[in-house]
């Protein structure tokens, strides 16, 4: 039996800055942005509340218009996978960095400075997943060919 593994990340946080979209030499859109997640806990010794913020580098592929919605301060939900890459710096040292490659990005709430509106008052808006482009068949499948000529009364069984 083959062993299985899981590489799944789910984050809910705030954008640290506006998302930026660039294009690869092949024309694919790559959108990147930092996402902050925080956790709060009560220190058992002092009784004080403490907070810790982690920053995550998020990458979204093939979503040209997603950056228009991803503005600093917005709360978003991200699902994706971790990916670690490496490169050599100018001194020849190998550097590693880990990022979240997002499959799903959903706007959850408004910006913190949007005044009287409550945190969760906005309806979630989902960013569509990239469309998988199937290879184009040379001829339409047999079941689709009837629509090329139009449907007549003789084609309807009742």
Secondary structure, 3 states (H helix, E strand, C coil): CCCCCCCCEEEEEEECCCCEEEECCCCCEEEEEEEEEEEEEECCCCCCEEEEEEEEEEEEECCCCHHHCCCCCCEEEEEEEEEEEEEECCCCCEEEEEEEEEEEEEEEECCCCCCCCCCCCCCCEEECCCCCCCCCCCCCCHHHHHHHHCCCHHHCCC
